Amino acid sequence: MGQTREGGGNITVYGYVRVSTKEQNEDRQLVALHELNIPEKNIYSDKQSGKDFERPQYKRMVHRMKKDDLLYIKSIDRLGRSYGEILEQWRILTKEKGIDIVVLDMPLLDTRRGKDLMGAFLSDVVLQVLSFVAENERVNIRQRQAEGIAAAKARGVRFGRPPRPLPENFHSAYQRWKAKEITGTTAAKECGMALSTFRYRAAIYKDAQLS
């Protein structure tokens, strides 16, 4: 990849991979980038949960990039979690940093083509449509998941790990605690539980007896 930038010097080619910890792994994205013969040192990868979107490797890569460098990503949603975020990152990279971007899953999004006004306009239109579609799909997935969980709960399906079985002396400790013969702290200690856990299990135990 011996391309030359304006004013001399070689253009550096980068690849960026992002997955959340809930996804299988980054192999699919990495394979696509390796097929382009991008140097390993120029491939940056972030893995994080939905709550954490710091992306330290992405920030390091952007800081390193220079005007006319080239970035490959597998799909447009690698740039952000939302429509606005994707558009903002695209603007920073192409307008502020002056780099080119190629989205492998969407050949129309290749800023090397269309350096003229019409080409830039078409690229921006395609980007906005795809960003909206990507965010809309994420919203639909979350909604389907929420509806599926609600339907399962309505059928009596319980989520989460099943509670540990109660110790054999729980009933005795519970009865003495209920009769105020011992404190909750003592009852919890006898059952080998934290006080908060004992109170929680006691409330469930009480409901089970009343039902």
Beta strands, then each sheet from edge to edge (+ up, - down):
strand 1: 13-20
strand 2: 43-48
strand 3: 70-73
strand 4: 100-103
sheet 1: 2+ 1+ 3+ 4+
end
